[in-house]
Amino acid sequence: MRAELRPFRLALRAPLVTGGVPVRFRAGFLVSLSADGLAGWGEASPLPGWSRTSVLDTEAALRRTLDALEAGGEAALDDLLDGLPDAPHARAAVSGAWADLQAQRAGRSLAAELCRGPRRDVPAAVTVNALVAASAPSGVERDARHAAGDGFGAVKLKVGAADPVVDVARVRAARAGLGPDAELRLDANGAWDPATALDVLGRVQDCGIAYCEEPVSGIEAIAALGRRSPVPVAADESIRVEADAVRALELGVGTLIVKPQALGGPDVALMIASRAREAGASAVVTSFLDSAVGVAHALHVAAAVDAAAPRVRAHGLATASLLAGDVAEAPPVVAGAMAVPATGGLGLVPAGGAT
């Protein structure tokens, strides 16, 4: 077993304001695990201000783990992964690279590898939502109209960074641009207090909002708001570990947003999605402003979730276009959907090739 750690830094085409914080670039690491002439890839890219661990802490955890893995071989992997509960991005990179390698060894896609067991066939494609974040209502309406014209059946609008009056106008503009049939989702990234959230959601409830992600911050607060809100709520970045997801479901939150790279890897993400399904809730898989490697991992996880879900939802994976450059060619979005590679593990190799 050989392990490689490769740093990257990718600029966004334009700053993305999320939760009131502008994100201008993404920095992190690619991990490669090589054996038998094959190489599996994973990604670790903490987002400052959102992640539990810093880029430096993640790098230190990765270097320790990869050194131990090269010394101990595959037999040491499970114990090493168990030793990363407080370094979810590092765990996601290692477990993701290992899953990719295992799928390649088996001659099947990563989604098929993740679907082993009593599940339905892996779907050929996964539907995805478009992301709209324009600050002015006119820009929101324009971008929403373009998304509908491009074949997206669902759009997520970033809210919470503007004055509530402006956000209400932006939501109405999004619905006007989409027309009556497309699904409209909101994402406040925990920026509102309960009173503001109830005010805004009450004023846009006639816009047919599917749900609002993180209207406030914290599982307990989201669930409490959900009991009063005229718009369904979803938990996103407040889910940091599996126990948070379990608590959200116990409190009646009907939709969980699952980010494989932020939660510890594909196995953890699928466990949380399974918990949601058992509770009668939905799991929507999203990227974490990842590079092409992280997006591809999220795509395969989403396909595995859809293979077992009674109701298929659009996932939040169409983020590669936000980056000015990338580590590889990201899976393309065509008419609001992303094709799932049928063989070859993850289905992509970063620039520079295998190690």
N, C-alpha and C positions, 0 to 999 in steps of 0.2 A: 504493500500500500504506500503510495506517494501522495503527499499533500502539498498544495500550493496556495498561498495567500496573495491576492492581487488587489491593490487599492484602486479606487476610481473616484473621480469627481466630475459630475455632470451638471452643466448649467441649464436652467429652465429658459425657455424662449422668452417668457415674461414672468415677473414675480407672481406667485399664487398666494393670495391672502387667505389663510385658513385659521379660524378662531382668532382673527385680529392680528396674526403673526405672518409677515411676508416671508415666503420661502423662495429663495433665489437660486439655489443649487442643491444637488444631492451628492453626498459623499459616503463612501462605505468600502466594502471589500467583497470580492468574489472569492469563493473557496472552490478548489478543484480537488477531488479525490480520484486517484488513478490506480487501476489494477487491470490485469488481463488485457492490456492494450486499449482499455476504455477509460473515459474520464467523465465523472459526474460533476455537476456544477450547482452551487448554491450562492445565496446573497445575504450579506449582513450590512444594513445601512440604517442605523438609528437616525431619527429625525430630532434635532435639538429642539427642546421645548415640549416634545411630545413623548419621547421614549424614556424608559426607565433607566437606561444605561447610555453613557456617552460613546462617541466614536472611539476615544482612547481606551476606555474600559472594555469595549467590545473587541478591539484589536488585541489587547492583552489576553482576554479570555480565548480568543481564537488561536493565538500563538501557543499558549499552554496546551490547548486541546489538540491541535494538529501535531505538535511535537510528541505528545503522548500517544497519539494515534499511529504515527510513523514508527514509534518504538514498540508499541504493543500489538499493532495490527488490528484486523477486523474484530478479533475477539474482545478487544477493549472498548469497542464503540458504545455499547449500551451503557456501561458504567460511566463513560465520559459524557454522554448525553445527559445522564441522570445528574451529573455534577454541574449542570449549567442552568439551574432553575432561575437564577437571578441575572442571567445573560441571554434573554430570549432571542436577540438578533444573531448572536453567535451560534446558539443552538439551531436556529432556523437554517443558517448557512450550512452547517455540518450535516444536519439531518436531511436537508434538501439535496445536497450533493450526493449523500449516500443513497437516497431514494432514486435519484436519477441514474446513478451507477447500477443499482440493482435492476431497474427497469430495462436498461440497455443489455445487461447480462441475460435477462429473460426474453429479449427481443420484442418488447412491447412498449407502448407509451407509458409515461409516468402515471397518467390517469388510470390506465388499466391496472398498473401495479398497485395503485392506491385502492382500487375497487375489488381487490381479491376478497372473496367471500360471497355471501348470499345477496348480491346486488344486481341491478339491472345492467344492461349493456351500456358502455360509455357512449355518450352522445357525440355526434360528429362535430357539433359546434355548440358554443355557449353564447346566449344573448347577453348584451352588455348595455349599460346606460352611458349616455354622454354626460360630460361635466360642463356646467355653465357657471362662470364666476365673474362676468362683466359687472362693473360697479354701477353703471347707469341703467335705468330701466330700458332705455332704447336699445342699448347694447345687449341686454338680456333677451329682449324680444327677438332681436336679429339672430343671436346665436341659437336660441331655442328653435326658431324657424329653420335655420340651416340644419340643425340636428335632426329635426323631423324629416326634412327633405333628403337627408343622407340615410334614412331608414331606421333611425333609432326609435324604439318604441317606449323608451324610458329616459328621463333626463333628471340629473341631480343638480340642484341649484345651491350654491354656497350662500349662506346667510349668516348674520350675526356680526359682520364687520362694519355695517352701516347703521345709521339711525333707524330705529324701528319703522318710522313712517316711510323711509326710503325702501326698506326691505319689503314692506307690504306692497309697495308699487312694483318692486322687482318681481315678486311672486306673481302678481297679476299680469305683468308683462310676459313672464315665462309661459303662463297658461295661454295667453293670447297668441304667442308665437307657436306653441305646440299644437293648438287646436284642442278639441274636447276629448280625444281618444287616448293620447299618449299618457303614460304614467309620469307624474311629477313628484319628485322626492326633494326634501330639503335637508341641509346639513349645516347646523349651527356650531359644530365643534365645541359645544359647551360654553359658548360665549354669552348666553343670556342668563339672567337671574329668573327665578320662577315667575314673577309677576310679568316681566317683559315677554317671556316665552308664551304665557297664557294669553297675553294681549295680542301678540302678533299672530299666533296660531288661531285664535278666535276670529280675527279679522280676515283671515284667508281660508277659513274652513270651506267656503263655497267654491274654492278653486280645485277641489278634488285632489287633495294631497294624499299620496299613498302613505307616507310616514315622514317624520322629522328625526334625523339622526342627532343624538346628543344635544337636545334643546337646552339642557343644563348639564352640569358636570357631576358625575358620581352615580353609581348604580341606584342607591336609595332615592336620590333626588329625581332621577329619570323616572323611576317607577312611580313615585308619588305624583309627579307631574302628569304621567300617563293616565292616572286615575281621574284626573280633572280635565285633561285636554280634549278638545273636539277633534284633534288630529292624532292618529296613532304615533307612538314614539318608538325609537330604536336606540339600542346601546351600541356604541362604537369604541372610542378610545378609552372609555371607562372600564372596558373589559381588558384587563392586563394579564390575567391568568384564568385557568379553567374555572376556579372557584367563583370568580366574578360572573362568569357566564351562567353558572348554576344558580347563583343568587338572583341574577336578573330574571331568569326563567321562573324561579320560585315566587318572585314578586309580580309576575304577570306581564313582563315586557315581551311583546309579540314578535319582534324582529331583532336578531343579533347580526351585527356587522363583523365579519371575520377576516382579519388580515394575517395570512399565514406567516409573513416575514416578521411581523411585530409580536406574534404570539408564541413563536418557538418552532415553527416549521409545519410541514404538511400534515404530520401525524397529529399534532396538537389541534390544528385547525379542523381536521376531520372529526376529532373527538368532540369538539365544541359543537360542530354542525350536527353530529349525531344526537347530542343532548337536546339541541333545539328541536330536532325532528320528533324525538320521543315526547317532548312537552307540547307538541302541536304548534310550535313556533317556526318562523322562517329563519334561514341563515343565508345572508348575502355576502359572498366572498368579494373582497376588494383588494387592490394593490395598495402600497404604502408610498406612492410616488417612487416606485421601484425602478431599477434599470430593467432592461429586457429580460434578464435572468429572473428577477423577482416577479415580473409580470407573467412570464411563462409558467413559473411555479404556481402562481395564483390561478392561472387558467386551468391547469390540470386539476388542482384542488376543486375549483368550481365545477368542472366536468364530473368529478367523483361525487360531489354533493348532489348535482342534478340527477345522477344515475340512481340515487336512492330517495330523492325527495318526492313527496306526493304532488307538490306544486312547484314548478320551475319559475324562479324569479330572475330578472336581469341582474347581472353582477357588475361590480364597479371596477372594470379592468382596462378601460380605454383611456389610459393616462400617458402612454408612451409619447404621444404627440406633444405633450407639454415640455419635453426635453429637447434642447437644441442639438444634442448628440447622444449617443448611446454606446453600450459595450457590445451590442450585437443588433441585428435586425429583429425588432420586436414582432410578435405575432400580429398580423394586420387585422384591422376591423373593416368588415364589409357588410353594408346594410344592417348595422347594429348588432353584428355577431362576430365572434372569433372562432375560426376553425381549430379543432383539437388535433394535433399531430397524432397520426395513427400508430407510429412505431418510433423507435429511437429515443426512448426516455423522454427528456425534456423537449427535444425537437429543435434545439439550437445550440451553437457553440460560440462563445464570445470571441471577439477579434483576437487573433494570436493563436487560436486553435487549442487543441488538447495538450496537456503537459506530458 
